[in-house]
């Protein structure tokens, strides 16, 4: 029931972190993988050992996406699954956020998912396939000083629901995965801020600090998130659409006003 033999997955941002883990797990489950991102070399490093296809391009640019989908067709004949994983920062409060930085947050996080979904939908309708969108814990809750990121990750939940509503009658399922802290290169950079602020010993100490009130007491691995993506994309989730699955170690179950009682 969780086999992907004969399936073709189109993954954005597949060269590192969660995207790379998703590609590796899908390939291990039998899928052909097509990885799209702005930097070709890391994509090739992931795709080549998997017998996959690495394509450089901007996932928010419709022409680039159409070209990549055409190359996926040429290589593998179809696309059954879109994993909209590409994303980026949106740092700053509202007063600190310029028009350019707001537009960049929109393009990196929301436009990439929308454009890829729109362009892939004819394939997905034909194959009765599905879409998994990578949102975030920030798609449900607000962290400090990241208005662009929080807003766009919330918007991805709306995109997920709208696509599920419109295309479910044509057999297309659409779901979102919402990770909390995940140990990736991008998160490691954010940990450096805490290391400097609190004079912590190393990145492990920083992760310990940000997860000390998370029930599982650790950050997720990229494979933890990839497991959730594969579940939602598999026949095991055949009746699940329009939902957002939290992969946060229980962070969203914590009642913030009662933390003081546990200290």
CORDATA-V599372 format. One record per residue. N is the residue number from 1. NEAR is the number of other C-alpha atoms within 8 Angstrom. Layout:
n: [N,N]
near: [NEAR,NEAR]
This chain:
n: [1,2,3,4,5,6,7,8,9,10,11,12,13,14,15,16,17,18,19,20,21,22,23,24,25,26,27,28,29,30,31,32,33,34,35,36,37,38,39,40,41,42,43,44,45,46,47,48,49,50,51,52,53,54,55,56,57,58,59,60,61,62,63,64,65,66,67,68,69,70,71,72,73,74,75,76,77,78,79,80,81,82,83,84,85,86,87,88,89,90,91,92,93,94,95,96,97,98,99,100,101,102,103,104,105,106,107,108,109,110,111,112,113,114,115,116,117,118,119,120,121,122,123,124,125,126,127,128,129,130,131,132,133,134,135,136,137,138,139,140,141,142,143,144,145,146,147,148,149,150,151,152,153,154,155,156,157,158,159,160,161,162,163,164,165,166,167,168,169,170,171,172,173,174,175,176,177,178,179,180,181,182,183,184,185,186,187,188,189,190,191,192,193,194,195,196,197,198,199,200,201,202,203,204,205,206,207,208,209,210,211,212,213,214,215,216,217,218,219,220,221,222,223,224,225,226,227,228,229,230,231,232,233,234,235,236,237,238,239,240,241,242,243,244,245,246,247,248,249,250,251,252,253,254,255,256,257,258,259,260,261,262,263]
near: [5,9,7,10,7,7,11,13,14,14,15,13,15,18,14,10,10,13,15,12,12,14,14,10,11,14,11,7,10,11,13,13,16,14,17,17,16,8,9,10,6,9,16,11,9,13,15,10,7,9,8,11,12,12,11,9,12,11,16,13,10,10,6,10,15,9,8,11,10,8,8,14,10,7,7,9,7,8,17,14,14,14,12,15,13,15,9,8,9,13,10,11,10,6,6,6,11,7,6,6,10,11,8,9,15,11,10,13,14,14,11,16,15,10,13,14,11,7,10,11,8,7,11,14,12,7,8,10,13,12,14,15,14,12,14,12,12,14,16,8,7,9,7,6,7,13,13,15,14,14,9,13,15,12,10,14,12,8,9,14,12,9,11,14,9,7,11,11,7,7,9,14,13,15,17,15,16,15,14,14,9,10,10,10,7,6,10,10,8,8,11,10,8,11,14,8,7,6,7,11,6,7,11,6,10,13,11,10,7,7,11,9,9,11,9,6,10,10,12,15,9,12,10,9,13,13,10,11,11,12,11,12,11,12,9,8,9,6,4,9,9,14,10,9,9,11,13,13,12,10,10,7,5,10,6,5,5,7,10,6,5,5,4]
